[in-house]
């Protein structure tokens, strides 16, 4: 199986311009993400990796940190559109592609390895993405976070076969009799989604060709287009240290939160 890791890194974000070049504890966010992909390449050395961007400033930074950079259109509607355009610019044929977001510097490398292993072991998987079962303390932190940045952090509903039923910027499911559930164990019934997708290339092409879905536009979540068109999304569950589920970078406020997490890891 020929695999590629494409890192979409858009400079002109409406909410957080220049986000991939933001310095987190002395190192650019993008370079941290590239290091994650390089770690995965140690286990899968034939995997191709490149950054996809629309901005010359990011291209210049890629040259500095020694990673391939593919210039893509400024008109890409989603990160997945940018991944496909970049993939086509390579002129190579791939079976499976992972879109590792350039603003996800705390993505565990094992997320990518588990996704690659899942699609290798089950050729019927069309799309795969990771989730984290939140501890109660992490759920409390997510609730607090959403008081100031309500559209940071995505949760997912998973069925018994490991396929996603739904994703939302709201915290789902609602929990009745929460106090009693808290007494039963460390983990809550809430799964947080990590914005990382692996596609069979044919499925990615189909996804990009579809119009935006109704709920996709309401929630601002591109993966809902898949579910609205009956394209199943398989999930892999990650085991990560407490606190890392809240380490996504969606706003300048999240940078401070991320630096605190890094300080705690030392």
C-alpha positions in Angstrom: 0.0 0.0 0.0 1.4 3.4 -1.0 0.8 5.9 1.7 1.2 9.7 1.9 1.1 12.1 4.8 0.0 15.6 3.6 0.1 18.5 6.2 -2.3 21.2 5.1 -1.0 24.5 6.6 -3.0 27.6 5.6 -1.5 30.9 6.5 -4.6 33.1 5.9 -6.9 31.7 8.6 -9.8 34.0 9.4 -9.7 33.3 13.1 -6.0 33.1 13.5 -3.8 34.4 10.7 -0.4 32.9 10.4 -1.2 30.1 12.8 1.1 27.4 11.4 4.1 29.8 12.0 3.1 30.6 15.6 5.9 29.9 18.1 5.0 27.5 20.9 7.7 27.3 23.5 10.4 28.3 21.2 9.5 26.2 18.2 7.0 26.8 15.3 3.7 25.0 15.4 4.3 23.6 11.9 7.8 22.3 12.7 6.2 20.4 15.7 3.7 18.8 13.3 6.4 17.9 10.8 8.3 16.2 13.6 5.2 14.0 14.3 5.1 12.9 10.7 8.8 12.1 10.8 8.3 10.0 13.8 5.7 8.0 11.9 8.1 7.6 9.0 10.4 5.7 11.3 7.8 2.9 11.5 6.7 3.2 7.9 9.8 4.4 6.0 8.2 4.3 2.5 5.6 6.9 3.5 5.8 10.1 1.6 5.4 13.4 3.5 4.9 17.0 2.5 3.3 20.3 3.6 0.6 21.8 1.5 0.1 25.6 1.7 -1.1 28.7 -0.2 1.5 31.1 1.2 5.1 31.8 0.3 6.0 32.5 4.0 5.1 28.9 4.9 7.0 27.6 1.8 10.1 29.5 3.0 9.7 28.1 6.5 9.5 24.6 5.0 12.8 25.1 3.2 14.3 26.1 6.5 13.1 23.0 8.4 13.9 20.7 5.4 10.5 19.4 4.4 8.8 19.2 1.0 6.3 21.9 0.3 3.5 21.8 -2.3 1.9 25.2 -3.2 -1.9 24.9 -3.5 -4.7 27.3 -4.4 -6.0 29.8 -2.0 -9.5 28.7 -3.0 -9.4 25.3 -1.2 -12.6 25.1 0.9 -11.3 22.6 3.5 -8.1 21.0 4.6 -9.1 17.9 2.7 -9.5 19.8 -0.5 -5.9 21.1 0.0 -4.7 17.5 0.7 -6.2 16.3 -2.6 -4.8 19.1 -4.6 -1.3 18.6 -3.1 -1.5 14.9 -3.7 -2.3 15.5 -7.4 0.7 17.9 -7.6 3.1 15.1 -6.6 2.3 13.3 -9.9 2.5 10.0 -7.9 -0.2 7.3 -7.3 -1.1 6.7 -3.7 -3.6 4.2 -2.2 -4.1 6.0 1.2 -3.5 9.5 2.4 -3.5 11.0 5.9 -4.2 14.7 6.3 -2.3 15.8 9.3 -3.5 19.3 10.3 -0.7 21.9 10.5 -2.3 23.3 13.6 -2.3 20.1 15.7 1.2 20.0 17.3 0.1 17.6 20.0 -1.2 14.8 17.8 0.2 11.6 19.2 2.3 9.8 16.5 0.5 6.6 17.4 -2.7 8.2 16.1 -1.2 8.0 12.6 0.3 4.6 13.1 -3.0 3.2 14.4 -4.9 4.7 11.4 -2.4 3.1 8.9 -2.6 -0.2 10.7 -6.4 -0.1 10.7 -6.8 0.5 7.0 -4.0 -2.1 6.3 -5.9 -4.7 8.3 -9.3 -3.9 7.0 -9.4 -2.9 3.3 -13.1 -2.1 3.6 -12.3 1.1 5.6 -12.8 4.1 3.5 -12.1 6.8 6.0 -10.5 6.6 9.5 -10.1 9.2 12.2 -8.9 9.1 15.9 -10.9 9.9 19.0 -10.1 10.1 22.7 -12.3 8.9 25.5 -12.3 11.9 27.9 -11.6 11.5 31.6 -14.1 13.4 33.8 -11.4 15.9 34.6 -10.8 16.5 30.8 -14.5 16.8 30.2 -14.6 19.5 32.9 -11.7 21.3 31.3 -13.4 21.1 27.9 -16.6 22.6 29.3 -14.6 25.5 30.8 -12.7 26.0 27.6 -16.0 26.3 25.6 -17.1 29.2 27.9 -14.5 31.4 26.2 -13.9 29.6 22.8 -17.2 27.7 22.1 -16.1 26.4 18.7 -12.9 24.8 19.9 -13.0 21.1 20.6 -15.2 18.6 18.7 -16.9 15.6 20.2 -18.1 12.4 18.6 -20.7 9.7 19.0 -19.4 6.2 18.3 -21.3 3.0 17.6 -20.5 -0.5 18.9 -18.5 -1.3 15.7 -16.2 1.7 16.1 -17.9 3.8 13.4 -18.8 7.4 14.0 -22.5 8.2 14.2 -22.1 12.0 14.6 -19.7 14.8 15.4 -20.5 18.2 17.0 -19.0 21.4 18.3 -21.4 20.9 21.2 -20.5 18.4 23.8 -22.4 15.2 23.0 -24.0 13.1 24.4 -25.9 15.0 27.1 -25.4 13.2 30.3 -28.3 12.4 32.7 -27.4 11.3 36.2 -23.9 12.5 35.8 -23.0 12.4 39.5 -23.7 8.7 39.7 -21.7 8.0 36.5 -18.7 9.9 38.0 -18.7 7.5 40.9 -18.3 4.5 38.6 -14.9 5.3 37.1 -12.3 7.7 35.7 -13.7 8.0 32.2 -16.8 9.9 31.0 -19.0 8.8 28.1 -17.7 11.6 25.9 -15.2 11.1 23.1 -13.3 14.1 21.7 -12.4 14.0 18.1 -8.8 14.6 16.9 -9.0 16.5 13.5 -6.9 14.0 11.6 -8.3 12.0 8.7 -7.1 9.0 6.6 -8.7 8.5 3.3 -8.6 5.9 0.6 -7.6 8.2 -2.3 -10.8 7.3 -4.3 -12.9 8.2 -1.3 -11.2 11.5 -0.9 -11.8 12.4 -4.5 -15.5 11.5 -4.0 -15.7 13.6 -0.8 -14.2 16.6 -2.4 -16.6 16.4 -5.4 -19.7 16.5 -3.1 -21.4 19.8 -2.3 -21.1 21.0 1.3 -23.7 19.4 3.6 -26.4 21.2 5.5 -25.0 20.2 8.9 -21.5 20.6 7.8 -22.1 24.3 7.2 -24.0 24.7 10.5 -21.3 23.1 12.6 -18.3 24.0 10.5 -17.2 20.4 10.4 -16.2 18.9 7.1 -16.5 15.3 8.2 -20.3 15.7 8.5 -20.4 15.8 4.7 -19.3 12.2 4.7 -22.0 11.1 7.2 -24.6 13.1 5.3 -23.7 11.2 2.2 -23.6 7.7 3.9 -19.8 7.4 3.7 -18.8 5.6 6.9 -16.1 6.9 9.1 -14.1 4.3 11.2 -12.5 5.5 14.4 -9.5 4.4 16.4 -9.4 5.1 20.1 -6.2 6.6 21.5 -4.7 6.2 24.9 -3.1 9.5 25.8 -1.9 11.3 28.9 -4.4 13.4 30.8 -4.7 16.9 29.3 -3.5 16.2 25.8 -7.1 16.1 24.5 -7.4 19.8 25.1 -4.2 20.7 23.2 -5.7 21.7 19.8 -4.8 25.2 18.6 -7.9 27.0 17.3 -7.3 30.5 18.7 -4.5 32.6 20.2 -5.7 31.7 23.6 -5.0 28.1 22.9 -1.3 28.9 22.5 -1.0 29.8 26.1 -2.8 26.6 27.1 -0.5 24.6 24.9 2.7 26.1 26.4 1.3 25.2 29.9 0.9 21.6 28.8 4.5 21.6 27.4 5.8 23.0 30.6 4.0 20.3 32.6 5.6 17.6 30.4 9.1 18.6 31.3 
